[in-house]
Amino acid sequence: MIDILVSSAGLVFTPYVLTVILLASCFGLFVGAIPGLSATMATALLVPLTFAMDPVPALGAIIATSAMALFAGDIPAALLRMPGTPSSAAYVDDLYKMTQRGEGMKGLAACLVFSALGGLFATIVLMIGAPVLARFAANFSSDEYFWLAALGLSCAVVIFAGSPLKGMISLLIGLLIASVGTDLSTGSMRYTFGYPELQAGIGFVPALIGMFALAEVFRFVVDRNVIKAPAKPVDFHLMKQVRDLMRDYWRANVRGSLIGTITGILPGAGGGVATWISYAVAKRFSSKRQSEEDKSLSAVVEASSANNSSLGGAWIPTLVFGIPGDAITAIVIGVLLMKGIQPGPQVFTQTADMAYALFIIFILANLLMIPLGYLAIRSANNILRIPREALMPIIVLLAIVGAFAVSNSAFDIGVMVALGVLAFFMDRYGFPIAPAILAIVLAPILERNLLMSLMKARGDLMGLVDRPIAMLLAFLTLLLLAAPVWSFVRSQMVLRKSRQSANPPL
């Protein structure tokens, strides 16, 4: 083992590889901070540059870029209420409210520190328990994936329990948007209205940009008194902030890192699902004695920890079984095959030095995130000094570029504008946007795996719960859905008792 570690360190600690990691980190921070240009897109843009590289620097560039981009998505989420990456959408409102209270730098410091710690936690799990955990994830069938998606959708009910009806309507709007395209069971077109561009469905990136970025622009144009420039964040000493955050929120960090790593191991789940589940858990189980500010910061800590830890978790099935954990690791598999390396158990036997070199790069990337992320935050602070009248046209331009860059289609720009108008009216009448985004992400996973399970069970619904893991996920989903109902019933019982005590019978 020591010989392998020494050999792996020799592959990593060379001027060329370290330079590649540093440049890829800066590139990931830049792309992730632009709303709509996701970590997956940043990784895809790197693939042509890896053709002439050896496997270690090529994969090192992908690791550094994706890790930095996932964190950098929190910067525009906090400063402009526009998530830079889809994973940041779960807690964008909490971050933006902190900025408006003058605590934007504190929120971003939490994202930075706990994203790095979450990534380091997942790396340790990747190094120690990859074979065992990947074997567990490989046992998942369509039944388990269906219930996992259902569990993610039920999170919307928990998060927005304060207005369950409006939250459910927003969720149904998202499911309707996700239903556009080709019916998987019959092959017929659904809600395409004769447009061939809609046969593949509505793209997530145009939907995300439209419903968050453009809707914010529309709010500013219609009512400038409502959309004010956020208060200038207070300056901070990094080490003091780190010490205080670690002391007060270490439990949320551990819980979010666990959820992110476990969810990342499940193929296809990805960081978006991990952050939503972790955010819902943080909101649901926060102490009633906590202030709203503490609840928001705890949710940000937990979700940002899950965000980056899911990346490390996704590499477990990728390396051990050749099953991509998310879109980024699907690109990784393509790069490995391009380099003549077959992902699977033989990676740890035939190319063990390369595998452990990747572990070292994961550790370096997450450690490098602290100083580089700090500089990115301090630089982004200048955004607050830009007049909103000058900033909004720039945001519109970036939104158009981001929507067009996905498939080089002008039609996606129209989709982005339409969904931006929809989100503007939803927000204006008190309907939350996040449940609709969550439904757009999870609906395809839900539908595809439901159809597969029903085909295997010949239409028998009991086939969805005939496996132990599927039964456990179904129980958790129903329990999560029953929680707000029980909370409502209990509140009504308490209200009735208080009325009876106030008006005793004669």
C-alpha positions as CSV (number, residue, x, y, z in Angstrom):
1,M,0.0,0.0,0.0
2,I,2.8,2.4,0.9
3,D,4.5,1.7,-2.4
4,I,1.3,2.5,-4.3
5,L,0.8,5.7,-2.4
6,V,4.4,6.8,-3.1
7,S,3.9,5.9,-6.8
8,S,0.6,7.8,-6.9
9,A,2.0,10.9,-5.3
10,G,4.8,10.8,-7.9
11,L,2.1,11.0,-10.6
12,V,0.3,14.0,-9.0
13,F,3.1,16.2,-7.6
14,T,4.7,17.2,-10.8
15,P,4.7,20.8,-12.1
16,Y,2.6,19.9,-15.1
17,V,-0.2,18.1,-13.2
18,L,-0.3,20.7,-10.5
19,T,-0.5,23.5,-13.1
20,V,-3.4,21.7,-14.9
21,I,-5.2,21.3,-11.6
22,L,-4.8,25.0,-10.7
23,L,-5.9,26.3,-14.1
24,A,-8.9,23.8,-14.1
25,S,-9.9,25.1,-10.7
26,C,-9.9,28.7,-11.9
27,F,-11.9,27.7,-14.9
28,G,-14.4,25.8,-12.8
29,L,-14.9,28.8,-10.5
30,F,-15.5,31.1,-13.5
31,V,-18.0,28.9,-15.2
32,G,-19.8,27.9,-12.0
33,A,-20.4,31.5,-11.1
34,I,-22.2,32.2,-14.3
35,P,-25.9,31.4,-13.9
36,G,-27.0,28.5,-16.2
37,L,-23.5,27.3,-17.1
38,S,-23.5,24.2,-14.9
39,A,-20.6,22.0,-13.6
40,T,-21.6,19.4,-16.2
41,M,-21.2,22.0,-18.9
42,A,-17.8,23.1,-17.6
43,T,-16.7,19.4,-17.6
44,A,-17.9,18.9,-21.1
45,L,-16.1,21.9,-22.3
46,L,-12.9,20.4,-21.0
47,V,-13.1,17.1,-22.8
48,P,-11.5,18.3,-26.1
49,L,-8.6,19.7,-24.1
50,T,-8.0,16.3,-22.5
51,F,-7.3,14.5,-25.8
52,A,-3.6,15.1,-25.6
53,M,-3.2,14.6,-21.9
54,D,-2.3,11.5,-19.9
55,P,-5.0,9.9,-17.8
56,V,-4.0,11.5,-14.5
57,P,-3.9,15.2,-15.6
58,A,-7.0,14.7,-17.7
59,L,-9.0,13.3,-14.9
60,G,-7.5,15.7,-12.5
61,A,-8.7,18.6,-14.6
62,I,-12.2,17.2,-14.5
63,I,-12.2,16.6,-10.8
64,A,-10.9,20.2,-10.0
65,T,-13.3,21.8,-12.5
66,S,-16.4,20.0,-11.3
67,A,-15.6,20.5,-7.5
68,M,-15.0,24.3,-8.0
69,A,-18.0,24.8,-10.2
70,L,-20.4,23.2,-7.7
71,F,-19.2,25.6,-5.0
72,A,-19.1,28.6,-7.3
73,G,-22.8,28.3,-8.1
74,D,-23.5,29.6,-4.6
75,I,-21.9,33.0,-5.4
76,P,-24.6,34.3,-7.7
77,A,-27.2,32.5,-5.7
78,A,-26.2,34.6,-2.6
79,L,-25.6,37.9,-4.4
80,L,-28.2,37.9,-7.1
81,R,-30.7,35.2,-6.2
82,M,-29.6,33.3,-9.4
83,P,-28.1,29.9,-8.8
84,G,-25.0,29.4,-10.9
85,T,-25.5,25.6,-11.0
86,P,-28.7,23.5,-10.6
87,S,-27.4,22.1,-7.3
88,S,-27.5,25.6,-5.7
89,A,-31.2,26.1,-6.5
90,A,-32.3,24.3,-3.3
91,Y,-31.1,27.0,-0.9
92,V,-30.9,30.0,-3.2
93,D,-33.7,31.9,-1.3
94,D,-32.0,31.3,2.1
95,L,-28.6,32.6,0.8
96,Y,-30.2,35.7,-0.8
97,K,-32.1,36.6,2.3
98,M,-28.9,36.4,4.3
99,T,-27.4,38.9,1.8
100,Q,-30.3,41.2,2.2
101,R,-29.7,41.1,6.0
102,G,-26.1,42.1,5.5
103,E,-24.9,38.5,6.1
104,G,-24.0,37.5,2.6
105,M,-20.4,37.0,3.3
106,K,-21.2,34.8,6.2
107,G,-23.5,32.6,4.1
108,L,-20.8,32.3,1.4
109,A,-18.2,31.5,4.0
110,A,-20.4,28.7,5.2
111,C,-20.8,27.4,1.6
112,L,-17.1,27.6,1.0
113,V,-16.0,25.8,4.2
114,F,-18.6,23.1,4.3
115,S,-18.4,22.4,0.6
116,A,-14.7,21.7,1.0
117,L,-15.4,19.6,4.2
118,G,-18.1,17.7,2.4
119,G,-15.8,16.9,-0.5
120,L,-13.1,15.7,1.9
121,F,-15.6,13.5,3.7
122,A,-16.7,11.9,0.5
123,T,-13.1,11.4,-0.6
124,I,-12.4,9.4,2.6
125,V,-15.4,7.3,2.0
126,L,-14.3,6.8,-1.6
127,M,-10.9,5.6,-0.5
128,I,-12.0,3.3,2.3
129,G,-15.4,2.0,1.4
130,A,-15.7,2.1,-2.4
131,P,-16.1,-1.6,-3.1
132,V,-18.6,-2.2,-0.4
133,L,-20.8,0.9,-1.0
134,A,-20.7,0.4,-4.8
135,R,-21.9,-3.1,-4.4
136,F,-24.8,-1.9,-2.3
137,A,-25.8,0.7,-5.0
138,A,-25.5,-1.9,-7.7
139,N,-28.4,-3.8,-6.1
140,F,-30.8,-0.9,-6.9
141,S,-33.4,-1.7,-9.5
142,S,-36.1,0.5,-11.1
143,D,-38.3,0.0,-8.0
144,E,-35.7,1.7,-5.8
145,Y,-35.1,4.5,-8.2
146,F,-38.9,5.2,-8.5
147,W,-39.2,5.5,-4.7
148,L,-36.0,7.6,-4.6
149,A,-37.6,10.1,-7.0
150,A,-40.9,10.0,-5.2
151,L,-39.0,10.7,-2.0
152,G,-37.3,13.7,-3.6
153,L,-40.7,15.0,-4.8
154,S,-42.2,14.6,-1.4
155,C,-39.5,16.9,-0.1
156,A,-41.4,19.8,-1.7
157,V,-44.3,19.1,0.6
158,V,-42.1,19.3,3.6
159,I,-40.1,22.3,2.6
160,F,-43.2,24.4,1.8
161,A,-45.4,23.1,4.6
162,G,-46.3,26.7,5.4
163,S,-48.3,26.9,2.2
164,P,-48.9,23.3,1.2
165,L,-51.6,24.1,-1.4
166,K,-49.5,26.6,-3.3
167,G,-46.4,24.4,-3.0
168,M,-48.4,21.4,-4.4
169,I,-49.7,23.6,-7.3
170,S,-46.2,24.6,-8.1
171,L,-45.1,21.0,-8.0
172,L,-47.9,20.1,-10.5
173,I,-46.8,22.9,-12.8
174,G,-43.3,21.5,-12.8
175,L,-44.7,18.0,-13.6
176,L,-46.7,19.4,-16.4
177,I,-43.6,21.1,-17.9
178,A,-41.6,17.9,-17.5
179,S,-44.3,15.9,-19.3
180,V,-43.7,17.8,-22.6
181,G,-42.0,15.5,-25.2
182,T,-42.2,11.9,-26.2
183,D,-44.3,9.5,-24.2
184,L,-42.0,6.7,-23.1
185,S,-44.6,4.0,-23.1
186,T,-46.3,4.7,-26.5
187,G,-43.9,6.9,-28.4
188,S,-46.5,9.5,-29.0
189,M,-45.9,13.2,-28.7
190,R,-47.2,15.1,-25.6
191,Y,-47.9,18.8,-25.6
192,T,-45.5,19.5,-28.4
193,F,-48.0,21.5,-30.4
194,G,-46.3,20.5,-33.7
195,Y,-42.9,21.9,-32.7
196,P,-40.2,19.2,-33.4
197,E,-37.8,21.0,-31.0
198,L,-40.1,19.9,-28.1
199,Q,-40.0,16.1,-29.0
200,A,-37.0,15.7,-26.6
201,G,-38.8,17.7,-23.9
202,I,-38.0,21.0,-22.3
203,G,-34.3,21.4,-21.4
204,F,-33.5,21.8,-17.7
205,V,-30.9,24.5,-18.2
206,P,-33.3,26.9,-20.2
207,A,-35.9,26.2,-17.6
208,L,-33.6,27.0,-14.7
209,I,-32.3,30.2,-16.3
210,G,-35.7,31.4,-17.2
211,M,-37.5,30.6,-13.9
212,F,-34.7,32.1,-11.8
213,A,-32.6,34.6,-13.8
214,L,-35.1,36.1,-16.2
215,A,-37.9,36.2,-13.6
216,E,-35.6,38.3,-11.4
217,V,-35.1,40.7,-14.3
218,F,-38.8,40.9,-14.9
219,R,-39.4,41.7,-11.2
220,F,-36.9,44.5,-11.3
221,V,-38.4,46.0,-14.5
222,V,-42.0,45.9,-13.3
223,D,-41.4,47.1,-9.7
224,R,-38.0,48.6,-9.0
225,N,-39.1,49.5,-5.4
226,V,-39.6,45.8,-4.6
227,I,-36.3,44.5,-6.0
228,K,-33.7,46.5,-4.2
229,A,-30.0,46.0,-4.4
230,P,-28.9,43.8,-1.5
231,A,-27.3,45.3,1.5
232,K,-23.5,45.4,1.4
233,P,-22.2,42.2,3.1
234,V,-20.2,42.7,6.2
235,D,-16.5,42.0,5.9
236,F,-15.1,39.1,7.8
237,H,-11.9,37.5,9.0
238,L,-11.9,34.0,7.4
239,M,-10.3,32.1,10.3
240,K,-12.7,33.5,12.9
241,Q,-15.7,32.7,10.7
242,V,-14.4,29.1,10.1
243,R,-13.9,28.6,13.8
244,D,-17.4,29.8,14.7
245,L,-19.1,27.9,11.9
246,M,-17.4,24.7,12.7
247,R,-18.3,25.0,16.4
248,D,-22.0,25.8,15.8
249,Y,-22.9,23.7,12.7
250,W,-20.7,20.6,12.7
251,R,-23.7,18.4,13.2
252,A,-25.4,19.8,10.1
253,N,-22.1,19.3,8.2
254,V,-21.8,15.6,9.1
255,R,-25.5,15.0,8.3
256,G,-25.3,16.7,5.0
257,S,-22.0,15.0,4.0
258,L,-23.6,11.6,4.8
259,I,-26.7,12.3,2.8
260,G,-24.7,13.7,-0.1
261,T,-22.3,10.8,-0.2
262,I,-25.0,8.1,0.0
263,T,-27.1,9.8,-2.6
264,G,-24.2,10.4,-4.9
265,I,-23.4,6.7,-4.8
266,L,-26.8,5.9,-6.3
267,P,-26.4,6.1,-10.1
268,G,-28.3,8.9,-11.7
269,A,-29.2,10.7,-8.5
270,G,-26.5,13.4,-8.6
271,G,-25.9,16.6,-6.6
272,G,-29.3,18.1,-7.4
273,V,-31.2,15.3,-5.6
274,A,-28.7,15.2,-2.8
275,T,-29.0,19.0,-2.0
276,W,-32.8,18.9,-2.1
277,I,-33.1,15.9,0.2
278,S,-30.5,17.4,2.6
279,Y,-32.2,20.8,2.5
280,A,-35.5,19.2,3.3
281,V,-34.1,17.2,6.2
282,A,-32.5,20.4,7.6
283,K,-35.7,22.4,7.4
284,R,-37.8,19.6,8.8
285,F,-35.7,18.7,11.8
286,S,-34.4,22.1,12.8
287,S,-35.0,23.0,16.4
288,K,-38.0,25.1,17.2
289,R,-35.8,27.1,19.6
290,Q,-33.6,28.2,16.7
291,S,-34.2,31.6,15.1
292,E,-35.1,31.9,11.4
293,E,-31.6,33.1,10.7
294,D,-30.1,30.0,12.4
295,K,-32.5,27.7,10.6
296,S,-31.5,29.2,7.2
297,L,-27.8,29.0,7.9
298,S,-28.1,25.4,9.1
299,A,-30.0,24.5,6.0
300,V,-27.3,26.2,3.8
301,V,-24.5,24.3,5.7
302,E,-26.2,21.0,5.3
303,A,-27.2,21.4,1.6
304,S,-23.8,22.8,0.6
305,S,-22.1,19.9,2.4
306,A,-24.3,17.5,0.5
307,N,-23.6,19.3,-2.8
308,N,-19.9,18.6,-2.9
309,S,-19.9,15.3,-1.1
310,S,-22.3,13.9,-3.7
311,L,-19.6,14.4,-6.3
312,G,-17.1,12.1,-4.5
313,G,-19.9,9.6,-3.9
314,A,-20.8,9.5,-7.6
315,W,-17.2,8.3,-8.4
316,I,-17.7,5.1,-6.4
317,P,-20.0,3.3,-8.8
318,T,-18.1,4.9,-11.7
319,L,-14.7,3.5,-10.7
320,V,-15.8,0.2,-9.3
321,F,-18.6,-0.9,-11.6
322,G,-18.4,1.5,-14.6
323,I,-21.8,2.8,-13.7
324,P,-22.0,6.7,-13.9
325,G,-23.2,8.2,-10.7
326,D,-24.2,11.5,-12.4
327,A,-23.7,13.4,-15.7
328,I,-20.2,14.4,-14.7
329,T,-19.0,10.9,-14.1
330,A,-20.7,9.8,-17.3
331,I,-18.2,12.1,-19.1
332,V,-15.5,10.6,-16.9
333,I,-16.3,7.1,-18.2
334,G,-16.0,8.4,-21.8
335,V,-12.6,9.9,-21.0
336,L,-11.4,6.7,-19.4
337,L,-12.5,4.7,-22.4
338,M,-10.8,7.2,-24.7
339,K,-7.6,6.6,-22.7
340,G,-7.9,2.8,-23.1
341,I,-8.9,2.3,-19.4
342,Q,-12.0,0.1,-18.8
343,P,-13.7,1.3,-15.6
344,G,-14.5,-1.5,-13.2
345,P,-12.9,-3.6,-10.4
346,Q,-9.8,-4.0,-12.5
347,V,-9.0,-0.3,-12.0
348,F,-7.9,-1.1,-8.4
349,T,-5.8,-4.0,-9.5
350,Q,-4.3,-3.2,-12.9
351,T,-4.0,0.6,-12.5
352,A,-4.0,1.0,-8.7
353,D,-1.5,3.9,-8.8
354,M,-3.8,5.9,-11.0
355,A,-6.8,5.2,-8.8
356,Y,-5.0,6.4,-5.7
357,A,-3.7,9.4,-7.7
358,L,-7.3,10.4,-8.3
359,F,-7.9,10.2,-4.5
360,I,-5.0,12.5,-3.9
361,I,-6.3,14.9,-6.5
362,F,-9.7,14.9,-4.8
363,I,-8.0,15.9,-1.5
364,L,-6.0,18.6,-3.3
365,A,-9.0,20.1,-5.1
366,N,-11.0,20.4,-1.9
367,L,-8.1,21.9,0.0
368,L,-7.4,24.3,-2.9
369,M,-11.1,25.4,-2.8
370,I,-10.6,27.3,0.4
371,P,-8.0,29.9,-0.8
372,L,-9.3,30.1,-4.4
373,G,-12.9,30.3,-3.2
374,Y,-12.1,33.0,-0.8
375,L,-10.5,35.1,-3.5
376,A,-13.6,34.4,-5.7
377,I,-15.9,35.6,-3.0
378,R,-14.0,38.8,-2.4
379,S,-13.9,39.5,-6.1
380,A,-17.6,38.8,-6.5
381,N,-18.3,41.3,-3.7
382,N,-17.8,44.0,-6.4
383,I,-21.0,42.9,-8.1
384,L,-22.9,44.6,-5.3
385,R,-21.4,48.0,-6.3
386,I,-22.7,47.7,-9.8
387,P,-26.0,49.6,-10.4
388,R,-28.8,47.2,-11.0
389,E,-29.8,49.1,-14.1
390,A,-26.4,48.2,-15.6
391,L,-26.3,44.7,-14.2
392,M,-29.6,43.5,-15.5
393,P,-28.7,43.8,-19.2
394,I,-25.5,41.8,-18.5
395,I,-27.6,39.1,-16.8
396,V,-30.0,39.0,-19.8
397,L,-27.1,38.5,-22.1
398,L,-25.5,35.8,-20.0
399,A,-28.9,34.1,-19.7
400,I,-29.3,34.1,-23.5
401,V,-25.8,32.7,-24.0
402,G,-26.4,30.0,-21.3
403,A,-29.7,28.9,-22.8
404,F,-28.4,28.8,-26.4
405,A,-25.1,27.0,-25.5
406,V,-26.9,23.8,-24.4
407,S,-28.0,22.7,-27.8
408,N,-27.1,25.7,-30.1
409,S,-30.8,26.3,-30.6
410,A,-32.6,29.6,-30.6
411,F,-35.8,27.8,-29.7
412,D,-34.4,27.2,-26.2
413,I,-34.1,31.0,-25.8
414,G,-37.9,31.2,-26.5
415,V,-38.5,28.5,-23.9
416,M,-36.4,30.4,-21.4
417,V,-38.4,33.6,-21.9
418,A,-41.8,31.8,-21.6
419,L,-40.8,30.1,-18.4
420,G,-39.4,33.3,-17.1
421,V,-42.7,35.0,-17.6
422,L,-44.5,32.0,-15.9
423,A,-42.1,32.2,-12.9
424,F,-42.6,35.9,-12.6
425,F,-46.4,35.6,-12.2
426,M,-46.0,32.6,-9.9
427,D,-43.8,34.5,-7.6
428,R,-46.0,37.6,-7.8
429,Y,-49.0,35.6,-6.5
430,G,-47.1,33.7,-3.8
431,F,-46.4,30.4,-5.5
432,P,-42.9,29.1,-4.8
433,I,-40.6,28.4,-7.7
434,A,-38.4,25.7,-6.2
435,P,-41.1,22.9,-6.2
436,A,-41.6,23.4,-10.0
437,I,-37.8,23.1,-10.6
438,L,-37.6,20.0,-8.4
439,A,-40.4,18.4,-10.4
440,I,-38.7,19.1,-13.7
441,V,-35.5,17.4,-12.4
442,L,-37.2,14.3,-10.9
443,A,-40.2,13.7,-13.2
444,P,-38.2,11.9,-15.9
445,I,-36.6,9.6,-13.4
446,L,-39.9,8.9,-11.7
447,E,-41.7,8.1,-15.0
448,R,-39.0,6.0,-16.6
449,N,-38.5,3.8,-13.5
450,L,-42.3,3.5,-12.9
451,L,-42.8,2.2,-16.4
452,M,-39.9,-0.3,-16.1
453,S,-41.2,-1.6,-12.7
454,L,-44.8,-2.0,-14.0
455,M,-43.6,-3.8,-17.1
456,K,-41.5,-6.3,-14.9
457,A,-44.5,-6.8,-12.6
458,R,-47.0,-7.1,-15.4
459,G,-49.0,-4.1,-14.1
460,D,-49.0,-5.3,-10.5
461,L,-48.5,-2.2,-8.2
462,M,-47.4,-4.4,-5.4
463,G,-44.3,-5.1,-7.4
464,L,-43.1,-1.6,-6.5
465,V,-42.6,-2.8,-2.8
466,D,-41.6,-6.4,-3.2
467,R,-37.9,-5.7,-2.4
468,P,-36.6,-4.7,1.0
469,I,-34.8,-1.5,0.0
470,A,-37.8,-0.4,-2.1
471,M,-40.1,-1.1,0.8
472,L,-37.9,1.0,3.1
473,L,-37.8,3.9,0.6
474,A,-41.6,3.7,0.2
475,F,-42.1,3.8,3.9
476,L,-39.8,6.9,4.2
477,T,-41.7,8.6,1.4
478,L,-45.1,8.0,3.0
479,L,-43.8,9.0,6.4
480,L,-42.5,12.3,4.9
481,L,-45.8,13.0,3.2
482,A,-47.7,12.2,6.4
483,A,-45.6,14.5,8.5
484,P,-47.3,17.8,7.4
485,V,-50.7,16.2,7.6
486,W,-50.1,15.1,11.2
487,S,-48.7,18.5,12.0
488,F,-51.9,20.1,10.7
489,V,-54.1,17.7,12.6
490,R,-52.1,18.2,15.8
491,S,-52.3,22.0,15.5
492,Q,-56.1,21.8,15.0
493,M,-56.4,19.6,18.1
494,V,-54.3,22.1,20.1
495,L,-56.4,25.0,18.8
496,R,-59.6,23.2,19.7
497,K,-58.4,22.5,23.3
498,S,-57.4,26.1,23.7
499,R,-60.8,27.3,22.6
500,Q,-62.5,24.8,25.0
501,S,-60.3,26.1,27.9
502,A,-61.1,29.7,27.0
503,N,-64.8,29.0,26.8
504,P,-65.6,26.3,29.3
505,P,-69.1,24.8,29.2
506,L,-71.6,26.2,31.7
